[in-house]
Every structure is written in C-alpha cells, then in structure tokens.
C-alpha cells in the first residue's frame, strides 16, 4: 500500500513517542503536508519534523483529534490481517481473566484499535464504531470478528455523539447472523437480559463490574437504594446477593421494565421495587417521605462530557451525593460512582467530603474501585482511565 505522508511540527512527536495514539490538528505541519489534502478516514504515514517515520495513522481533517495511530510499523497499515491479529490479542486477555464470555472484548485505544468498541454477550457481539477511519473498515471488522470468534450474530450499534463529531450517520443494524432484541449475560454470578437494540450504549455497562462485586459482599440483610439504576446492574445484583430490599430509580420506563425482568430472572422479584423519574426529584421525594436506607448507590451518567462542563458538572455531583447522604440511616454506606473522564479522583474525594460536611456529617472512605479488567488502561492515555467508585461510611458526629 502506497501511503501519503503527514509531517508533525517540531516537538509534536513527544506524546506519540511516549505511547499516545492521538494527533491533534494543531500539531500538523500544514505548510509541508496540508490536512486539506487528506480525505476523511485516509491512512497516512506519520513522521516527525525531522522526517523520521513514527507509524501509520488514519485521519479526519475535519476534527480536532485529526489522527489516530493504528500501527508503529509502517509496513502494517490497518487491514483485515491486522484486525484479526489485534482481536486475537484482545481476546487472549479476556479469556485469561473471565470465566464467562461476557465482557468488553475491544476497548478502543487500549486494545490498539482506536474508534472501535465491541461488547461480548456469550455467542453474540455488539459493535460500536466511533470514527470514520474505522467506519471505512466496517466490513473487514465484521469479517475479522467472525473469523476469530465465530459468533452467532453481530449487531452494529452505530449511534451516539462520537459519530456526530466525525460527520458519520447513525444507524443500528445486523451485520452478521440474526441478533435478538435482548441478549443474556452473566456478571458476578447474576443473570441479566440486556436490551441491545433499544437500551443505552451497547445495552449493558461492563465497566463497574469490580465495584458491584465489592458491594455484593456487604449487602446481606441491607436495605439498598440504586439511583440511576438503568436495568439493575447494581440493584439486582445486590438483591441476588442477599439484600433484604432494593429500590431502583431511573427515568427510563424501558430500563425499569428490565429491572423487574432481571430480578425475576434471578428469583428476587419480591425484593426489588422501582421508581420512575428524575433522580434529583426522586431523592427529594424519598427524603420528604422520610425513607432511610442502609446503602445508597449513586452511579450517574457523565455529568462532565467536556472540559468546559467541569464546574457545572462538579456541582451536580456535589448535589446528588449530598441528597443521597441524607437518605442514609445511622452509619449508612454511600457508593459514589462516576464515568466522567474529566472528573479527577481527588475532585470526587473532595466533593464527598464537602457534601458530608455541608449536612454536618463526616464520611470515612474505606474502599475504592476502578474499571474492570476488560477496560484495560493505556498508560500513555489517561482518557482510558475514567471509571471511579468510592465506598464511604457516612457518620453523624
């Protein structure tokens, strides 16, 4: 394959040499190699300002992150062979770590396949493509997944904000075989059905698996509130591991329908109740009704999607955690989760401290969990480490 060359400005190669995969548009020496000469999704050799080849990236000249490195060997462009190789490497880690074939199989940059996410549900795969470079390889991706895993079916869930930024259309379609509207999975010895066509993201969130496992160890006989419950990832597991009573709060009627379905699937339907509505309004209503819980789980969507949202987002985290603390009984436990890449760990710790002090209480943080092993962290890309879950006992002192 004869590839064109994209040259970086002086010193703009430092992050790439350190292991990062992203190239920003302001790092390109556009006088020597104009971005306008590239078509969206085109692969090109990336070189330093001195002309040293750094690898191959695919480019989108219309976005801030205009390039994503896919190989450090200029002999290996992104093709069917490289896809098979990378998928096999990713699979080998998951098979080594998980007893059930239910996990995130491909986690984008961390698996050296930027722009690609694949979740596995036993014999089915749900794929999300977020960049035009990967979209142009769609057929090869499907073929590679079939070759490596021999799945029963593959569903493309190609919708979401990332595609809009890349100028890509949104669509959901079967790419291989026939995929049911809901797929089974097992997490922490609990059975679930995930609405892979109509639910959020791929239909399920594997990211907080370790934190849910931690919670399962301390829920026996406890009254649990699961806020932003989605289809019951925290709450149904808690009920299945011995919680005496579980309330799940979510704004989606479909999600709560699946909470009940999943509770029944595990034989704990009598322990699980749901409440539909805005989480902030629901917590206020529960407080007015003088409801109290032994454990409250708060796992909201990302309140901080962009850096400019940090201030408002931190205020939202402060407010929701403080409201959750008010619902705890004596020495109750708060589980505070975050999937905001731009919310730093220390900021969340400070939010929990300030929330407790504002209502004249203190919080003892006694456990902390990160994303699961199927979301491996790329040490050069801090953006790949975004999941946080803190466990704290809230005390009246």
C-alpha positions in Angstrom: 0.0 0.0 0.0 1.5 3.3 -1.1 0.6 5.9 1.6 0.9 9.6 1.7 2.9 11.3 4.5 1.8 13.6 7.2 4.5 15.6 9.0 4.3 16.9 12.6 5.6 20.2 13.9 8.8 20.4 15.9 8.4 18.6 19.2 4.9 17.5 18.4 6.1 13.9 18.3 6.8 13.7 22.0 3.4 12.3 23.0 3.4 9.8 20.2 6.9 8.6 21.1 5.7 8.3 24.8 2.9 5.9 23.7 -0.1 8.1 23.0 -2.1 7.4 19.8 -3.8 10.8 19.2 -2.7 13.5 16.9 -4.3 17.0 17.1 -4.8 19.2 14.1 -2.6 22.0 15.5 0.3 19.5 15.7 0.5 19.1 11.9 3.0 21.0 9.8 0.3 22.1 7.4 2.8 24.1 5.3 4.7 20.9 4.4 1.7 18.5 4.5 -1.7 20.2 4.3 -4.5 18.4 6.1 -6.9 19.6 3.3 -5.1 17.1 1.0 -6.4 14.2 3.1 -9.8 12.6 2.6 -11.7 11.7 5.8 -10.6 8.2 7.0 -7.5 8.1 4.8 -4.4 6.3 6.2 -1.0 8.0 6.1 2.5 7.6 7.4 3.2 10.0 10.3 6.6 11.4 10.5 8.5 13.8 12.9 9.6 17.3 11.9 13.0 15.7 11.0 11.4 13.2 8.7 11.6 10.1 11.0 8.7 7.7 10.4 6.6 7.2 13.6 3.9 4.8 12.3 0.6 4.8 10.4 -2.5 6.7 11.4 -5.9 7.2 9.9 -7.0 10.8 9.6 -10.1 13.0 9.7 -9.0 16.6 8.7 -12.4 17.9 10.0 -11.9 17.1 13.7 -9.7 18.4 16.5 -8.3 14.9 17.1 -7.4 14.6 13.4 -5.3 11.5 13.5 -5.2 8.2 15.5 -2.2 5.9 15.3 -3.0 2.3 14.4 0.5 0.9 13.8 4.0 1.9 14.7 5.4 -0.3 11.9 5.0 1.5 8.5 4.8 -2.0 6.9 1.5 -2.7 8.6 -1.5 -0.5 7.7 -5.0 -1.1 9.1 -6.3 -4.0 7.0 -8.1 -7.4 7.6 -4.9 -9.1 8.7 -4.0 -6.5 11.3 -7.6 -6.5 12.6 -7.5 -10.3 13.1 -4.2 -10.0 14.9 -5.4 -7.3 17.3 -8.7 -9.0 18.0 -6.8 -12.2 18.9 -4.6 -10.3 21.3 -7.6 -8.6 22.9 -9.4 -11.9 23.2 -6.5 -13.7 24.8 -6.5 -11.2 27.8 -10.3 -11.6 28.3 -10.2 -15.4 28.1 -7.4 -15.4 30.7 -9.4 -13.2 33.1 -13.1 -14.1 32.8 -14.8 -17.4 33.3 -17.8 -16.4 31.2 -17.7 -15.0 27.7 -19.4 -11.8 28.8 -17.1 -8.7 28.7 -15.9 -5.8 26.7 -13.8 -7.5 24.1 -12.4 -4.4 22.4 -11.8 -1.2 24.3 -10.6 1.2 21.6 -7.3 2.8 22.2 -6.3 0.4 25.0 -6.5 -2.5 22.5 -4.7 -0.6 19.8 -8.0 -0.3 17.8 -8.9 3.4 18.3 -12.5 4.1 17.4 -13.8 0.6 17.9 -15.7 -0.9 20.9 -17.0 -4.5 21.0 -19.0 -6.0 23.8 -19.5 -9.7 24.0 -22.7 -11.4 25.2 -21.9 -15.1 25.0 -22.2 -16.0 21.3 -23.2 -12.5 20.2 -21.2 -9.3 19.7 -22.4 -5.7 19.8 -20.1 -3.3 17.9 -19.8 0.4 18.2 -17.7 2.3 15.6 -16.9 5.9 16.6 -14.5 7.2 13.9 -14.6 7.5 10.1 -11.3 5.6 9.9 -12.9 2.6 11.5 -16.2 3.1 9.6 -14.3 2.6 6.3 -13.1 -0.8 7.7 -16.6 -1.9 8.7 -16.8 -4.9 6.5 -13.3 -6.0 7.4 -14.1 -5.6 11.1 -17.1 -7.9 10.8 -15.1 -10.4 8.8 -12.3 -10.4 11.4 -14.7 -10.9 14.3 -16.4 -13.8 12.5 -13.0 -15.4 11.7 -11.7 -15.1 15.3 -14.8 -15.7 17.4 -17.3 -17.5 15.1 -20.3 -15.7 16.7 -23.9 -16.4 16.1 -24.6 -12.8 15.4 -23.1 -9.3 15.3 -25.1 -6.1 15.9 -23.8 -2.7 14.9 -24.9 -0.1 17.4 -23.5 2.8 15.5 -25.2 5.8 17.2 -24.0 8.4 19.7 -22.2 11.7 19.9 -18.8 10.5 18.8 -20.2 9.7 15.3 -21.7 13.1 15.0 -18.4 14.8 15.7 -16.9 12.6 12.9 -19.6 13.5 10.5 -20.9 10.0 10.4 -24.6 8.9 10.1 -26.2 7.0 13.0 -27.7 3.5 12.4 -28.4 0.2 14.1 -28.3 -2.9 12.0 -27.4 -6.6 12.0 -24.0 -7.1 10.3 -23.9 -10.9 10.7 -26.5 -13.6 11.5 -29.6 -12.7 13.5 -29.4 -10.9 16.8 -32.4 -10.9 19.2 -33.6 -7.6 20.7 -32.3 -8.7 24.1 -29.2 -10.7 24.9 -28.3 -12.7 28.1 -25.2 -12.1 30.1 -23.7 -13.2 33.5 -21.9 -10.8 35.8 -20.8 -11.6 39.3 -23.0 -14.8 39.4 -26.1 -12.8 38.4 -28.1 -13.3 35.2 -29.2 -10.4 33.1 -31.0 -9.6 29.9 -29.8 -6.5 28.1 -31.9 -4.6 25.5 -29.1 -4.3 22.9 -31.2 -2.6 20.3 -33.1 -0.1 22.4 -31.0 0.3 25.6 -28.1 2.6 26.3 -24.8 2.2 24.6 -24.4 -1.5 23.7 -27.3 -2.4 26.0 -25.1 -3.0 29.1 -22.3 -1.5 31.1 -19.5 -3.9 32.0 -17.3 -1.1 33.4 -18.3 -1.2 37.1 -18.1 -5.0 37.5 -15.4 -4.9 40.3 -17.3 -2.3 42.3 -20.5 -4.3 42.0 -18.7 -7.4 43.2 -17.3 -5.4 46.2 -20.8 -4.2 47.0 -22.2 -7.7 46.8 -20.0 -8.7 49.7 -21.6 -6.2 52.1 -25.3 -6.2 51.1 -26.7 -9.1 53.1 -29.7 -8.0 55.1 -29.4 -4.4 53.9 -31.9 -2.0 52.5 -30.4 -0.7 49.3 -31.3 2.3 47.0 -29.9 2.1 43.4 -30.0 5.6 41.8 -29.6 5.9 38.0 -30.2 2.1 38.1 -30.6 1.6 34.3 -31.5 -2.2 34.1 -30.4 -3.1 37.6 -26.7 -3.7 37.3 -26.1 -2.7 40.9 -29.6 -3.2 42.4 -30.5 -6.7 41.0 -27.0 -8.0 41.9 -27.5 -6.6 45.5 -30.8 -8.4 45.8 -29.3 -11.6 44.4 -26.5 -11.4 47.0 -28.8 -11.1 50.0 -30.1 -7.5 50.3 -33.4 -7.5 52.2 -34.9 -4.9 50.0 -33.9 -2.9 46.9 -35.3 0.2 45.3 -34.2 1.1 41.8 -34.6 4.7 40.5 -34.4 5.6 36.8 -36.0 8.0 34.3 -36.5 5.3 31.7 -39.6 3.2 31.7 -37.8 0.6 29.5 -34.9 0.4 31.9 -37.2 -0.2 34.8 -39.1 -2.8 32.9 -35.8 -4.7 32.6 -35.1 -4.2 36.3 -38.2 -6.3 37.0 -37.4 -8.7 34.3 -33.9 -9.3 35.6 -35.0 -9.5 39.2 -37.5 -12.2 38.2 -34.7 -14.0 36.2 -32.7 -14.3 39.4 -35.7 -15.2 41.7 -35.6 -12.0 43.6 -38.6 -10.2 42.1 -40.2 -9.9 45.5 -37.2 -7.9 46.9 -37.0 -5.3 44.1 -39.2 -2.2 43.6 -38.8 0.6 41.1 -39.4 4.3 41.0 -39.6 6.1 37.7 -38.5 9.7 37.4 -35.7 12.3 37.5 -33.1 11.2 40.1 -32.9 14.5 41.9 -36.7 14.8 42.2 -36.9 11.1 43.3 -34.4 11.6 46.0 -36.2 14.7 47.2 -39.5 12.8 47.3 -37.9 9.9 49.2 -36.4 12.3 51.7 -39.8 14.0 52.2 -41.3 10.6 52.9 -38.6 10.0 55.5 -37.3 6.9 53.8 -34.0 5.6 55.0 -31.5 3.1 53.5 -28.5 1.2 54.8 -26.7 1.6 51.4 -27.3 4.1 48.6 -25.6 3.7 45.2 -25.3 6.7 43.0 -24.0 5.9 39.5 -25.0 8.8 37.3 -24.3 9.3 33.6 -21.3 11.6 32.8 -22.2 15.0 34.2 -18.9 16.3 32.7 -18.7 15.5 29.0 -16.3 18.3 28.1 -13.7 20.3 30.0 -15.9 23.4 29.9 -18.6 21.4 31.8 -16.3 20.8 34.8 -17.7 23.5 37.1 -21.4 22.8 36.5 -20.7 19.0 36.5 -18.9 19.1 39.8 -21.9 21.0 41.3 -24.2 18.3 40.0 -22.0 15.5 41.6 -22.0 17.5 44.8 -25.8 17.9 44.8 -26.6 14.3 44.0 -24.2 12.9 46.6 -25.4 15.2 49.3 -29.0 14.2 48.6 -28.0 10.5 48.7 -26.3 11.0 52.1 -29.5 12.5 53.6 -31.2 9.2 52.8 -28.8 7.1 54.8 -29.6 5.7 58.1 -27.2 5.7 61.1 -23.7 4.8 59.8 -25.0 4.1 56.3 -22.8 3.4 53.3 -22.7 5.5 50.2 -21.3 4.1 46.9 -20.5 7.1 44.7 -19.7 6.2 41.0 -18.5 8.4 38.2 -17.9 7.7 34.5 -16.8 11.3 33.8 -13.3 11.3 32.3 -12.9 15.0 33.3 -13.8 14.4 37.0 -10.5 13.7 38.7 -10.3 11.3 41.6 -9.2 13.9 44.0 -12.1 16.1 42.9 -14.6 13.3 43.7 -13.0 12.8 47.1 -13.3 16.5 47.8 -16.9 16.5 46.6 -17.8 13.7 49.0 -16.0 15.4 51.9 -17.8 18.8 51.2 -21.2 17.1 50.8 -20.9 15.3 54.1 -19.7 18.5 56.0 -22.5 20.6 54.5 -25.0 18.4 56.2 -22.9 18.2 59.4 -21.6 14.7 58.8 -18.4 13.0 58.0 -17.5 10.3 55.5 -15.0 7.5 56.0 -13.8 6.3 52.6 -13.0 2.6 53.1 -12.8 1.2 49.6 -12.2 2.4 46.0 -12.8 0.6 42.8 -11.8 1.3 39.2 -12.9 -0.1 35.8 -12.9 -3.8 35.1 -10.1 -5.7 33.6 -11.9 -5.8 30.3 -11.4 -2.0 30.2 -7.6 -2.0 30.4 -5.9 1.3 30.9 -3.4 2.5 28.3 -0.7 4.1 30.5 0.0 6.8 27.9 -3.6 7.8 27.5 -5.2 9.0 30.8 -8.5 9.3 29.0 -8.8 5.5 29.1 -8.9 5.5 32.9 -12.3 7.1 33.6 -14.3 4.9 35.9 -14.3 5.7 39.6 -16.3 4.2 42.5 -15.8 5.2 46.1 -17.3 3.5 49.2 -17.8 5.6 52.3 -19.5 5.2 55.7 -21.4 8.4 56.5 -21.3 9.3 60.2 -23.3 11.7 62.3 -20.7 13.1 64.7 
